[in-house]
Every structure is written in C-alpha cells, then in structure tokens.
Amino acid sequence: MNERRNRRSEKAHEAMTLFLESLREKVGLAAVALTTRDGLLVAGAGANVDLEWMGALGASRGLSTFAWDEHTLHVQPLNVNNTELRLTSAGKSVHAPSVAAGLARILAA
C-alpha cells in the first residue's frame, strides 16, 4: 500500500489538510493555505509559516502574486461545489483545476 493510501481521514478537515500537505510536498511549496474568499482559513499545510495570516493576506490583497516576508505568494480563486475559495501558495503557483477537483472529491465523500 502506498503512502497516499495510508494518509487518509474520514473527517473532511483532516482530509483536506492531508491533501494540501501532499500537494505541498509534491510541488515543492513552502506552504499552502485554503481560505474562504473572506480570508477565513479552511485548511493548510506548511511549517514555520502563519497559515491563517498567509491565507487572509492572499484572500484580501486582490493580487495574484505578491511578496510576503521571504516568500512570494501566489493566489488563485477556486470554485469547489459552488463555493468560492482562495488558494494561497508560498513559492510557486499550482494547477488550480486539479486542486479544486481533489477538494471536491474529498467533500463529496
């Protein structure tokens, strides 16, 4: 059984956090935060980063890319199950449609 199958949860919040941690590791991000469009943290992954603040900045700035501390943040709107969210990643941009599809699968379970 591979590691992806071992790192699962029946709880949506934990499953989203595990999904974002896997994305962070796979893409090579310092951190990633998923927020509502108002900036409230839904889930996130990353060490030595204030995920709540990073996500709130991403949602509120209205910019797709900007500098924050020693990171370059990339912000993308996501629509997951007809809910507007923001994905803020530190380091590089990620493929938003695949992230939205993964989150939709988690929430549909």
C-alpha positions in Angstrom: 0.0 0.0 0.0 1.5 3.4 -0.9 1.8 6.4 1.4 -1.1 8.3 -0.2 -3.4 5.5 0.8 -2.0 5.4 4.4 -2.5 9.2 4.9 -6.3 9.4 4.8 -9.1 10.6 7.0 -12.8 10.3 7.2 -13.0 13.8 8.6 -13.2 16.4 5.8 -11.0 19.0 7.5 -8.3 16.4 8.2 -8.6 15.0 4.7 -8.2 18.5 3.2 -5.1 19.2 5.3 -3.6 15.9 4.3 -4.4 16.6 0.6 -2.7 20.1 0.9 0.3 18.6 2.7 0.7 16.1 -0.1 0.4 18.9 -2.7 2.9 21.0 -0.8 5.4 18.1 -0.8 4.8 17.1 -4.4 5.1 20.6 -5.9 7.8 21.9 -3.5 5.9 24.6 -1.8 6.9 26.2 1.5 3.3 26.4 2.5 -0.3 26.4 1.1 -3.5 27.8 2.6 -7.1 27.3 1.6 -9.4 30.1 2.7 -12.9 31.4 2.1 -12.9 34.4 -0.2 -13.2 36.5 3.0 -9.9 35.0 4.3 -11.0 32.5 6.9 -8.7 29.5 6.9 -10.3 26.2 5.9 -7.2 24.1 5.7 -3.5 24.5 5.2 0.0 22.9 5.3 3.5 24.2 5.9 6.0 24.7 8.7 7.3 27.9 10.2 4.5 29.9 8.4 1.4 31.5 9.9 -1.1 29.8 7.6 -4.0 31.9 8.9 -2.3 35.2 8.2 -0.9 34.0 4.9 -4.3 32.9 3.7 -6.0 36.1 5.0 -3.5 38.2 3.1 -3.9 36.1 -0.1 -7.7 36.5 0.0 -7.7 40.2 0.9 -5.0 41.6 -1.3 -6.7 41.3 -4.7 -3.4 40.4 -6.3 -2.4 37.1 -8.0 1.3 37.4 -6.9 3.0 39.5 -4.2 5.9 39.4 -1.7 5.4 38.5 1.9 8.2 38.0 4.3 10.8 35.9 2.5 8.1 34.3 0.3 6.4 35.1 -3.0 2.7 34.3 -2.6 0.5 33.1 -5.4 -3.2 33.5 -5.1 -5.8 31.7 -7.1 -9.6 31.6 -6.9 -11.1 28.2 -6.7 -14.7 27.1 -7.0 -15.4 23.9 -5.1 -19.0 22.7 -5.0 -20.3 26.2 -5.9 -18.3 27.8 -3.1 -15.7 30.5 -3.8 -12.4 29.8 -2.1 -8.9 31.1 -2.4 -5.7 29.0 -2.6 -2.6 30.9 -1.5 0.7 29.1 -2.1 4.2 30.2 -1.0 6.9 29.6 -3.5 5.1 28.9 -6.8 1.7 28.7 -8.4 -0.1 25.4 -8.6 -2.6 23.9 -11.1 -5.9 25.2 -9.6 -8.3 23.0 -11.5 -6.7 19.8 -10.2 -6.7 21.2 -6.7 -10.4 22.1 -7.0 -11.2 18.6 -8.3 -9.3 16.9 -5.4 -11.1 19.0 -2.8 -14.5 18.4 -4.5 -13.8 14.6 -4.2 -12.9 14.9 -0.5 -16.1 16.9 0.2 -18.3 14.6 -1.8 -17.2 11.6 0.3 
